[in-house]
Amino acid sequence: MRRYLSVLLIAISVCLMLVSCSTFQASTSNNPESVTQSSPMNDPYAQQVMAGLAYFQKRADEQLKLAENLLVALKSGDINRARQAYVEARPPYEEIEVYAASFPEEDEAIDARPYAIEGGETSENYRSIHRIEALIYRDNNLAAAVPYGEKLVDSVKSLIAKLNDPKNFNSSLNYAGMLALAEEVPSKKISSEEETWSDQSILIFKHNWIGIQSQFEPYKSKLDPAVTAEVEQAYKNVMTTIMEFTIPGKTMTKPYSSVNAQQRGKIVAATYAYRDALAKAKAALNIPDPPEG
């Protein structure tokens, strides 16, 4: 019943927002660059934002179930079961990460690596899934991972609450997140080997790109077909760079350590090109950067 009421309230909120957006678009259609976006209510792309957000809300519900499954696996004491559950739990948030700036506390709690926390691994504030990763793959210590599995479940529940509040999102934040994540893959994640202990960095890159593209899709109807085609081709190109490292029918990918320097270089070049194509789409849509601060 509570889930039904929650869905109903979200639907009502979206409907009211879209009515407001339609009225606003009529008054700003001649000068979209003058739009300031402090909330979806004055966003000419509110419908696109909400369509993308709905995908992330679905993925967050799936993330919660996978985090709960991971906790059960940690408690089982079965290392192989825990490793499988860990891999299965990784994709949803790596897609949702596009909007990380809208929920920084949850992002840190769910996905921070040691460098982001004062004291690194020695700090109890380091509680993310990467801590669980090290305890599973490096230390073989499932008992020590259980408290962090419990915290992960709580953090995902908090994430769901943030995703269910439309006020946290708009097209400026949407595109800023898409561009930031598209750049982060080649500029940081490849150079630092995102999944140091599990060797599953390819899985991370793949789902980062899926998340970015999920947010681009709703804007296609507002863009010149040539701009859309450039983004779609760039997305296809990045996926092609990792195709040989994916395993059909499995979440797990081949070890990132099996990717040689030349292959990594191709991933880097293709991902920057994807970022640049997305930037062209943002410019064509006249979407401003989010306000600072």
Secondary structure, DSSP 8 states (H G I E B T S, - for coil): -HHHHHHHHHHHHHHHHHHHHHHHHHHHTT-GGG---SSGGG-TTHHHHHHHHHHHHHHHHHHHHHHHHHHHHHHHT-HHHHHHHHHHHSHHHHHHGGGGGG-HHHHHHHH--GGGSTTGGGSTT--SHHHHHHHHHTS--HHHHHHHHHHHHHHHHHHHHHHT-GGG--HHHHHHHHHHHHHHIIIIIHHHTSSTTT--HHHHHHHHHHHHHHHHGGGGGGS-HHHHHHHHHHHHHHHHHHGGGB-TT-S-B--GGGS-HHHHHHHHHHHHHHHHHHHHHHHHTT-------
